[in-house]
Amino acid sequence: MKEILTQHLSTFLGLMATGLAGFVFGKKKMNAEVAGMDADNEGKEIENADKLVKLYKDALDDLAGRYEVKFKEFSNLAERKIKLLEEEINIQKRINDQLKTENSKLRAKLKEN
């Protein structure tokens, strides 16, 4: 019975020692893997930041050209509106002149009667 107990106790202690050694070395390995993953993640974050900076740079470089096109469109629209308003003023002036002429004729006709 003592033999069986010592045999099982030694097996139990051996398993405990193996488990403890596995835990200690496994923890170091896991910490090293986590550090490697952190380094990979940091590299990916830097890569993503570079892509984002490039995207903004491209947008800003294109901004001047797009601004110029929009400014020309706005200028053309404003010029067309000015011409339209000038034409409207000229029409109103002609109507005013016609009404003045008509008014003068009517006054002259009233004086005759």
Buried (B, 14 or more C-beta within 10 A) or exposed (E): EEEEEEEEEEEEEEEEEEEEEEEEEEEEEEEEEEEEEEEEEEEEEEEEEEEEEEEEEEEEEEEEEEEEEEEEEEEEEEEEEEEEEEEEEEEEEEEEEEEEEEEEEEEEEEEEE
